[in-house]
């Protein structure tokens, strides 16, 4: 190692800590408009049980299923009601059944279903539905187009949503095991091929390989905006950045949050995702949704009683949002009048939906906020 490399290795941890301190967000201290919004209750279908919101495509809300028979549930969501809530795609190994699924909005208003086994080690197929005009059209197998991807190599894929890039390619988190020091991959599903993107996070941990890959892909999210811009959100730390794809390279445009995960390497004992441990989790957690014009960061930094959370595991809800454009500029902050645990935003930037729970009855609730108020 030459003297210049030695000095850079010594200085990098200090520079990184300085960046974390000065810019937990890229807009620290910036003065922006602050808005208070009052929500209107959405009348929920009696079958709705408040499971994790996966995808909002037009008026169709897809949520995680809590049953053994379906991989997801679907309902028709409007500012007034969630109606016709029902089981979505069947779980199983038979024809037109799926083991586990991830979902994506297509550019032609359809839904794409990625099927994978419970081991999260392979993408089995991609299925394109009819346009998402109704629940019946999406669930109709007669209108599906299916691409078999079982010939692709084993693949570390931990996701429940992904992004369609074209009529033949998609972007997912994860990488083939032979290229594990990557965290994003382009999948060609018409002519099956995996193309890992050149990006490997820099941090102060000596942990590399599968362990580091797992830290940055487990529970992460990648969202797409307009003009071929994307947002990566890490499932640990407070780390998120806007990027573009140039060939096979990830070009970081701006970091919204710069606090990398803190983790320790547990030894090369070949136990996969368990050979690291996360330490010093920040109390703040967040959920993110986006459309072509804005990124909505929902700050989960309060406990169930509305007090400032002291630990990550008690950061179960919040009521503050930061709204960014796709250049990473913080445009405004929104405070809503109810605590919630997740959000979805309509494609036209008109309505924000807050997924919540009644503090007295513990029944799931949805609140609609008109963003033009």
N, C-alpha and C positions, 0 to 999 in steps of 0.2 A: 504494500500500500504506500503510495507516495505521500509527501507531506501535505499536499493540497487536499487529497482525499481524506487524510487523517483529520485535518482541521474541519472539513465539511461535516464529517461524521460527528465530531465533537460539538459543532455549532448547531447542527440540525435540531436536536432536542430542545435547545434554548429558543431557537427561532419558532419552533412549533408551539412551545408553551406561550411564547409572546403572542403568537397569532390567536391562540385559544383565549388568552386573557383579553386581548383587545377587540376580538371580533367573534364572540360566541354567535352573533349574527353579523352579517356584513353591514348592518345599518344601525349599529349601536349608537344611541344618542340622537338619531335622526328624528326631526320633528315632522310628524305626518298627521293628517286628519284622523280624528277618533270618532267613531259612530256607535251609538247605542241603539240596538234593535229589539223590538218586542215581537215575540213569536206568536203564531196562531197554531193551536193544536190540530194535528192531522188525525182524523178519525181512522183508527186502525182496524183492520179486519180481525174478527174474533180468533182466527187461526194464527195470527202473527204472534211469535214468541220472542221477538227482539234479538235474533241472532245477528252475527257480524255482517255488516253491509259490505258486499264485495264489489258491486258494479251498478251504476245507474246509466242505462242506455236508453235515451229518449225518456219515456215514462215507465220503463220497465226497471224495477228494482230487484237485483239478485242478491240473496243473502246466503250465508253458510247454513247448511242443513244440520239439524241435530238428530236426524233419524238415520237408520241403517239402510233405508230403501232409496233415498235420493241423495245426490251429491250437492244439491243446492235447492233453494226455494225461490219463487218468482211472484211478484205482485205488481199491480198497476198503481204507481205513486203519482199523486198530484198535490197541489198546495192544500187541498181539502181532505183527501182520503187516501188510504192504502187499501185497495180492493182486490178481490179475486186471488188472495194470497194462497199459494199452493205449492206442492212439490214440483221440482224442476226436472232435471235429467236423472234417469234411473241409475242407481249404483249396481254394478255387477260386472260379470265377465262375458255376458252374452251379446248378441247383435243389438246395436244401438244402446248399449249400456257402457258405463264408465266406472273405473275404479276410483280415481280422484280427478278433480278438474280444476283448471285455472281458466279465467274468462278474459275476453278483450272485446272492445268495440271495434268494429270494422269501419273502414272509411266510407263504405256504402250503406251505413246504418244497419248492418247485420251484427251478429254476435259470433265470435270464434271461441271454440271450446278446445282447450288443450287437455288431453287425457294422459295421466301418468300413474304408475303404481304407488302404493302407499310407502314404498321404500325411497321415493323421490330420487330414483337413480336412472330414469329413462323417460323420454317423451314417447308415448305410444302412438298418438295420432293427433291430428288437428281436424276439427269439424266446423264447417261454416254453415250457419243457419240462414233461414230466410230473413228478410228485413224485419227489424224489431218493432213491428207495428202493433202486435198483440202477443199475448202469451201463447196462443194457439199456433201462430205462425212460427214462433221460435222453437216450440216443442215438436213441430211436425217433422218426423224423420224422413218423410217422403220428399221434403224440400232441402234436405241436408246435402252438403258436399263434403266428403271425408277424404283425408290424406293420411295414408299409413306411414308412420315414422318408426316402426319397430326395428328397421334396419340401422338406425342411427346408433352410434356407440353409447356406452353408459355415460350418464350425464348428471352432474350434481345440480338439480333444479329445485329450488325452494321458493315457491311463489304461489299466489292465488289469483293474481291478475298479471297480464303481460301487455305488450304493445304491438299492434300490427303496423308494419312499415310499408308494405305494398301488397299486391295480390298474391305474392309468393314468399314473402319474408316477414319475420317477426323478431322482436327484441325481448330477451328474457334475462333474468338474473341467474347466474350460475355459469358453469363451464364444464367441458369434458374432463374427466379425471386425468387424462394425459396432458391437459393444459390447465391445471388447477390454479395456477397463479394468474388467473383472470377472474373477474366477477360478473362479466356480461358477455352474452353470446347472441349473434344473429343466427336464426334458424331459417333455412330455406326449406319450406314444407312441400313445394311442388317437385323440386329435384333435391331430395333429402341431403342436407349438408349442414354442419355446424361450423361457424366462423367465430372464434373467440375474439373479443375486442381488446386492444392493447390498453389496459389500465390496471394498475396494481397500487392500492392505497399506500401512502407513506405515513408511518406513525413511529412511535418510540419503542414499540414492542419488538423483541427479537424473534417473535413467532412468525413462521412462514408456512408455505404449503397449504395443506388442507385445513389446518386449524385456522389460519388467518382468513382463508377463503370463506370458511363457515361463519366467522365473526361478521364479515361484511356482506354475506348473502342471506343468512337466517333472518327471516322477518323483515327483509328490506323491501322497499317499493321503488319501482321505476314508473314515472308518469310522463306522458307525451303532451307537448303543447303544439302551437303553430310554428311554422318556419323551421321544421325539423329540429326543434329543441326539446330536451328531455330533462327530467328532474330525478336524481337518485337520492333516496332517503334511507339512511342506515337504520337498522333495527336496534342498534346499541349506540351509546353516547348521544350526542346531539350533533349529527354530521349529515349535511345535505348540500348538494351542489347542482347547478344547472350545467348541462353539457350539450355538445353536438357531436355527431359522428362524421369523421373525415376518413373515408376509406375504411380501414380497420382500427382506427385510432379514436379514442375518446378524448375530445378537447374540452377541458373544464373552462367554462365561461365565467362562472362566479360561484363562490361558496356562500350559501345562505346561513349555514351553521358550520362551525369549524372544530367543534369539540369531538375528536376521535374517540372511539371506544378505548377503554383501558382493560387490558387482559394479560394473562400470564400463560406461558407455554407450559404444558404439563408433561412433556417428554414424548419422544417418538415411539409410542407404544402401539401404534397401528389400531387405535380404537376410534378412528374417524373423528366425528364431530365432538367427541368428549375429551379431546386432548388439549383443551384450553379451558380457562375459567375467567369469567368477567369479574372485574373488581371496580369499586368506586363508581357504580352507576349513578349518573346525575338524577336528581329527583324529578326534573322536568322530562316528560315524554311528549310526543306529539303525533297527531294524525294529519295526513295531508290529502287534499284532493285538488284537481286542476282541470281546466278546460283550455281552449285555444288562446284565451286572453289573459288568464290569471292563475296564480298559484295560491291556494288557501291553506295556511298552516294553522291548525287547531292545537292550541297549547294545552296539554293535559298536565296541569301542575297543582291540582287541588285534590283533597281527599273527598270521600263521599259526603262529608258534612260541609264542604265548601271552604275548608281551611287550607292554607298553603301546605302542600305535602312535604314531608321531610325525607321520604325515601321513594325510590322508583316504584316499588310495588304498591305504594299507597297513592300514586298519581293516577287515579282512576277516572278523573273527569276534569272539565274545565269549561270556561265560557268566554275565552279571549281568542281572537283570530288575527293573524297577520296576513295581509293581502299583498302579493308581489306581482309585478309584471314579469315577462319571460326574459328580461335583461337583468333580473335580480334586484330591481328597485322596489323598496317598500313603499307602497302607495297609500295604505291606510290601515288602521286597526279597528276591529269590530268587537264590541262587547255585547253578547246576547244575554237575555234575561233568564235563561235556564242553564243549569249544569247538564253536560252531556258527555258521552264517551267517544263519539265518532261523528263525521260529517259527510255529506255528499252535496255537490253543487251542480246545477243544471248546465247544460252545454251552452245555453244562451246567456249565462251570467245573471239570470233573473232571480232564482230562488236557491237559498241555502237550506238544507235539511239537517237538523240536529237530532241525533239518535240518543235517547235518554231513558231514564227510569224514574217512575214516580217514587219520591222519597218515603211516602207513607204506605203505599200498597205494593211497591216493588214491581209493578207492572210496567212493561216497556211502553215508551212514548216516543212519538216523532213530532218535532216542532218545525214549522215552515217559517222562514224569514224572507221577506221581500227585499232583495238587495238594492232596489231602486228607491226605497223609502228614504 
